[in-house]
Amino acid sequence: MWYLLTEIVSIALFVGFIVFASYEQRAGERFLFAYSREWLDRKIEKELFVCRHVDVLAFLKDTVRLFFEHGLHGTARIALRAVRFIERRLSNLVHILSEKFSLYNAPSGHPTVKSKSPFIQSISGYKQELRKDKGSHELSQ
């Protein structure tokens, strides 16, 4: 029963649409939703014009090219930021390590820096004694 009722309603709506459309066409103007229907007609005409006159394949090719260019640019920026982040961390580490081990890197017998290494202390002490002995021999002659 419901099936028959929906069929009758849909047929009646379709016949009503055809009668109303033919009446509007004979009168030469629109009666219901005139502004909305004109707006929709203009929009459809514009889209049809675009579809008829635009090379869709060239548009898609250009769009894909731009997409990959922007994507690669973003990837390069992220990679550069990662490299700079790692560079800063390594620079800080090198600075800390150079300060920590600068005593071992000082030249033997450097007057301002006392070495913590016993080997370097013994050699620098020996060199200082040699200098004192050499200076005392020069004075006696």
Residue, then its C-alpha position, 0 to 999 in steps of 0.5 A: m500500500w505504501y509503495l502505491l502511495t509513494e508512486i502516486v505522489s511522485i507522479a503527481l509531483f512530476v506532473g505538477f513540475i512540468v505544468f508549472a515549468s510550462y506556465e512559467q515559460r509561456a509567461g516569460e518570468r519566474f514566480l517561485f524563488a526567482y532570485s535564487r534560481e537566477w543566481l544558480d543559473r548564473k553560477i552554472e553558466k560560469e562553471l560550464f564556461v570554465c569547463r568548456h574553455v579550460d585545459v583540464l590536463a594542463f591545470l592538473k599538471d600545474t597543480v600537481r607541480l605546485f603541490f610537489e614544489h611546496g611539499l619539497h620546499g617544506t621538507a627542505r625547511i624542516a631538514l634545515r631546521a633539524v641540521r641547525f638544531i643538531e649543529r647547535r647541540l654539537s657546538n655546545l658539546v664541543h665548547i663544554l668538552s674544550e673547557k673541560f679538557s683544556l688543561y690537558n691541551a695546554p703546552s708543556g710548562h705553560p706558565t699560567v695553566k697547571s696541568k693535571s697530568p702527572f706526566i706533563q707535570s714531570i716533563s714541565g718540571y724537568k724543562q724548567e730545571l734545564r732552563k735554570d741550569k742553562g741560565s746559570h751556566e751563561l752567567s758564569q762565563 
